[in-house]
Structure formats: C-alpha cells, structure tokens
Amino acid sequence: MWTRGRLARCAIMTLLDAAADPAALVRSYGLWVLFGFVFLESTGIPLPGETALIAAALYAGATHHFALWEVIAVAFAAAVAGDTMGYVIGRRFGHRLLRRHGHYVGLSEQRLRIGEYLFRCHGGKIVFAGRFVALLRVLAALLAGAHRMPWPRFAIMNALGGLCWASLFAGAAYTFGDRVRQVERPIAFGLLALVVLLVAAAFLVGRRYEDKLARQAEQAEQG
C-alpha cells in the first residue's frame, strides 16, 4: 500500500534521479532546464549547473535546435539572477545568523568584522573566481551578502564572472563536443583542490595575524 511517506520518498528519489542527468532534461524541455539548474545552484542549492550548461551547449552543437548565443544568454541570466537572490538571502538572514550562532563554530565578533573587511577589500575576486569552482559557486553569493559586501562591486563582478563562465564553458562544449567532458571533471577537481589549499593557507595566516587584521578592519570602519 502506498503511504504518504512512501510517496514522498519516491518523489524525492525521482527528482534526484532527474537532477543527476540534466542532459536528458535539456533534450526534453530545452533551455528552461538550464536556467533552472544554474539559477538554483547560484542561490545556494547544490545542483549540477555547470553540467547542465555543458549539456545544453553539446545539444545545441549537435542538433542546432538553439543557437550558442541563446545558451550563453540563458546561463548568464540565470547565474546573475541566482547570485543576486543568494546575495539578498545572505544579506537578509546570513549576517544575523552568523552574529547569533557564529560562536558555535568559532566566529567571534572580531572575526566577523575581519570577514566583512576582507570581503570589502577582496570580495570582487572571490565572487568572480567562485563562478568557476563548484563549491564556491554555491556559497560565494551567500557569503558576500552575509559579510555585507558592497552591492555595486558585487553586481559588477557577479555579471563579469557569469558572462565569462557561460561563454567559456558553453563555447568550449559547442566547439569541441564530447571532448570537453573528458577534461571537465579533472579541471573541476583541480580547481577545488586549489581553493581548499588557499582557504587553509588563508586560515593559518588569518589566525597568525588576526589582531592586526582586526585593527585594520576597525580603522576601515572608522575611516
């Protein structure tokens, strides 16, 4: 007998199976699928947006059912809109949550001020580079909002990152076909490993120079 709980589990499994193969969804429903995957990933939901972009570009190159510029435009619009939503969510709720519960993960008031200071100084680089790295693609906009990165700088770097990302990956998939799949995963893992190393190095340097960074953050607030 089909209970409500069993129906819910089946529905969730069906959705997960569908999300694992965006290429099939693109073939069936077109660029709406690409927009949905990239938009939701950019808001902070871990979906394979980049895989959907490559799948859409491969399908476009093989069938010419839609043009390359349409794939790029849809991915760009979805990335910008999704990151903007993520930024608003982070700004509206993330900052409050960090102040209220950050001490559970070692985020003191001083460290929160340092985070805001670093995002004011280097947030543009994080937002732009984050578009090319799976983990950061999900978190960058939320973190930028939570640390109150200035909106104009976020909007500019978000648009630049989204345009470069969509153009690069869609153009490569459209031009080189399935050969792109052979290098996508190694490059993605390599970039992720590099980010992990950089984060670990930044953490160690930050711990060592925390007081100095705190003074710089305080001076920036006052000046």
C-alpha positions as CSV (number, residue, x, y, z in Angstrom):
1,M,0.0,0.0,0.0
2,W,1.3,3.4,-0.9
3,T,1.5,5.6,2.2
4,R,2.1,9.3,2.2
5,G,5.7,8.8,3.4
6,R,6.5,6.3,0.7
7,L,5.0,8.5,-2.0
8,A,7.2,11.4,-0.7
9,R,10.3,9.2,-0.7
10,C,9.6,8.1,-4.3
11,A,9.0,11.6,-5.4
12,I,12.3,12.7,-3.9
13,M,14.2,9.8,-5.5
14,T,12.6,10.7,-8.8
15,L,13.7,14.3,-8.5
16,L,17.2,13.3,-7.5
17,D,17.5,10.9,-10.5
18,A,16.3,13.6,-12.8
19,A,18.7,16.1,-11.4
20,A,21.6,13.7,-11.8
21,D,21.1,13.7,-15.6
22,P,20.4,17.3,-16.8
23,A,21.2,16.3,-20.4
24,A,18.1,14.2,-20.7
25,L,16.0,17.1,-19.2
26,V,17.6,19.6,-21.6
27,R,16.7,17.3,-24.6
28,S,13.1,17.1,-23.3
29,Y,12.4,20.6,-22.0
30,G,15.0,22.8,-23.6
31,L,16.7,25.9,-22.1
32,W,14.2,26.2,-19.3
33,V,16.1,23.4,-17.6
34,L,19.4,25.1,-18.0
35,F,18.0,28.3,-16.4
36,G,16.5,26.4,-13.5
37,F,19.7,24.4,-12.7
38,V,22.0,27.4,-12.9
39,F,19.6,29.7,-11.0
40,L,19.1,27.3,-8.2
41,E,22.7,26.4,-7.9
42,S,23.6,30.1,-7.7
43,T,21.1,30.7,-4.9
44,G,22.9,28.1,-2.7
45,I,21.2,24.8,-3.7
46,P,23.9,22.2,-4.8
47,L,22.7,21.3,-8.3
48,P,25.0,20.5,-11.3
49,G,24.5,23.8,-13.0
50,E,27.8,23.6,-14.9
51,T,26.9,20.1,-16.1
52,A,23.6,21.4,-17.4
53,L,25.4,24.3,-19.2
54,I,27.7,21.9,-21.0
55,A,24.9,19.5,-21.8
56,A,22.9,22.3,-23.3
57,A,25.8,23.5,-25.4
58,L,26.6,20.0,-26.6
59,Y,22.9,19.5,-27.6
60,A,22.9,22.8,-29.4
61,G,26.1,21.9,-31.3
62,A,24.8,18.5,-32.3
63,T,21.3,19.4,-33.3
64,H,21.2,23.2,-33.8
65,H,17.8,23.3,-32.1
66,F,19.0,26.5,-30.5
67,A,22.0,28.8,-31.1
68,L,25.1,29.1,-29.0
69,W,24.3,32.7,-28.1
70,E,21.0,31.5,-26.6
71,V,22.7,29.0,-24.4
72,I,25.2,31.7,-23.2
73,A,22.4,34.3,-22.7
74,V,20.2,31.9,-20.6
75,A,23.1,30.7,-18.5
76,F,24.3,34.2,-17.9
77,A,20.9,35.5,-17.0
78,A,20.4,32.5,-14.6
79,A,23.8,33.0,-13.0
80,V,23.3,36.7,-12.4
81,A,19.7,36.3,-11.1
82,G,20.6,33.3,-8.9
83,D,23.6,35.0,-7.4
84,T,21.6,38.2,-6.8
85,M,19.0,36.1,-4.9
86,G,21.7,34.4,-2.9
87,Y,23.3,37.7,-2.0
88,V,19.9,39.1,-0.8
89,I,19.3,35.9,1.2
90,G,22.8,36.2,2.7
91,R,22.4,39.9,3.5
92,R,18.9,39.5,4.9
93,F,19.4,36.3,7.0
94,G,23.0,35.2,6.9
95,H,24.6,38.1,8.8
96,R,22.0,37.8,11.6
97,L,22.6,34.0,11.8
98,L,26.4,34.5,11.9
99,R,26.1,37.0,14.8
100,R,23.6,34.9,16.7
101,H,25.1,31.4,16.2
102,G,28.6,32.0,14.9
103,H,30.2,31.4,18.2
104,Y,29.3,27.8,17.9
105,V,31.9,27.5,15.1
106,G,34.4,29.9,16.5
107,L,33.2,33.1,14.8
108,S,33.6,35.8,17.4
109,E,32.5,39.4,16.8
110,Q,36.1,40.3,16.0
111,R,36.3,37.6,13.3
112,L,33.0,38.6,11.8
113,R,34.4,42.2,11.4
114,I,37.5,40.7,9.8
115,G,35.3,38.8,7.4
116,E,33.4,41.9,6.4
117,Y,36.7,43.8,6.0
118,L,38.2,41.1,3.8
119,F,35.0,41.0,1.6
120,R,35.2,44.7,1.2
121,C,38.8,44.5,0.1
122,H,38.8,41.2,-1.9
123,G,35.2,40.2,-2.3
124,G,35.2,41.0,-6.0
125,K,37.9,38.4,-6.6
126,I,36.0,35.8,-4.6
127,V,32.8,36.4,-6.4
128,F,34.4,36.3,-9.9
129,A,36.6,33.3,-9.2
130,G,33.8,31.5,-7.3
131,R,31.8,31.2,-10.5
132,F,34.4,28.7,-11.9
133,V,34.6,26.5,-8.8
134,A,31.8,24.1,-7.8
135,L,31.8,24.7,-4.0
136,L,32.3,28.5,-4.3
137,R,29.6,28.7,-7.0
138,V,27.1,27.6,-4.4
139,L,28.4,29.7,-1.5
140,A,30.0,32.8,-2.9
141,A,26.9,35.0,-3.2
142,L,25.5,33.9,0.2
143,L,28.8,34.7,1.9
144,A,29.1,38.0,0.1
145,G,25.7,39.0,1.3
146,A,26.3,37.7,4.8
147,H,29.5,39.7,5.1
148,R,27.8,42.8,3.6
149,M,30.0,43.2,0.5
150,P,29.1,46.5,-1.1
151,W,26.3,45.9,-3.7
152,P,27.7,47.8,-6.7
153,R,31.0,45.8,-6.5
154,F,29.2,42.6,-6.1
155,A,26.8,43.3,-9.0
156,I,29.7,44.2,-11.4
157,M,31.9,41.2,-10.5
158,N,28.9,38.9,-10.5
159,A,28.0,39.9,-14.0
160,L,31.6,39.6,-15.3
161,G,32.0,36.2,-13.7
162,G,28.7,34.9,-15.0
163,L,29.4,36.2,-18.6
164,C,32.9,34.7,-18.7
165,W,31.8,31.4,-17.2
166,A,28.9,31.0,-19.5
167,S,30.9,32.0,-22.6
168,L,33.9,29.8,-21.8
169,F,32.1,26.6,-21.0
170,A,29.3,26.9,-23.5
171,G,31.7,27.9,-26.2
172,A,34.1,25.1,-25.5
173,A,31.4,22.5,-25.4
174,Y,29.8,23.8,-28.6
175,T,33.1,23.8,-30.4
176,F,34.9,20.7,-29.2
177,G,31.9,18.5,-28.4
178,D,32.2,15.5,-26.1
179,R,36.0,16.0,-25.7
180,V,35.1,18.7,-23.2
181,R,33.6,16.1,-20.8
182,Q,37.0,14.3,-20.7
183,V,38.7,17.4,-19.2
184,E,35.8,19.0,-17.2
185,R,36.0,16.7,-14.2
186,P,39.8,16.8,-13.7
187,I,39.8,20.6,-14.1
188,A,36.9,20.9,-11.6
189,F,38.7,18.7,-9.1
190,G,42.0,20.6,-9.6
191,L,40.3,24.0,-9.1
192,L,38.5,22.7,-6.0
193,A,41.8,21.3,-4.5
194,L,43.5,24.7,-5.2
195,V,40.7,26.5,-3.4
196,V,40.9,24.2,-0.4
197,L,44.7,24.8,-0.2
198,L,44.1,28.6,-0.5
199,V,41.4,28.5,2.2
200,A,43.7,26.5,4.5
201,A,46.6,28.9,3.9
202,A,44.3,31.9,4.5
203,F,43.0,30.4,7.7
204,L,46.5,29.8,9.0
205,V,47.6,33.3,8.0
206,G,44.4,34.8,9.5
207,R,45.0,33.1,12.8
208,R,48.5,34.4,13.0
209,Y,47.7,37.9,12.1
210,E,44.2,38.1,13.5
211,D,44.8,41.0,15.8
212,K,46.4,43.0,13.0
213,L,43.5,42.3,10.7
214,A,41.1,43.3,13.4
215,R,42.8,46.7,13.8
216,Q,42.8,47.2,10.1
217,A,39.1,46.4,10.0
218,E,38.4,48.8,12.8
219,Q,40.3,51.6,11.1
220,A,38.4,50.9,7.9
221,E,35.1,51.2,9.7
222,Q,36.2,54.5,11.3
223,G,37.8,56.0,8.2
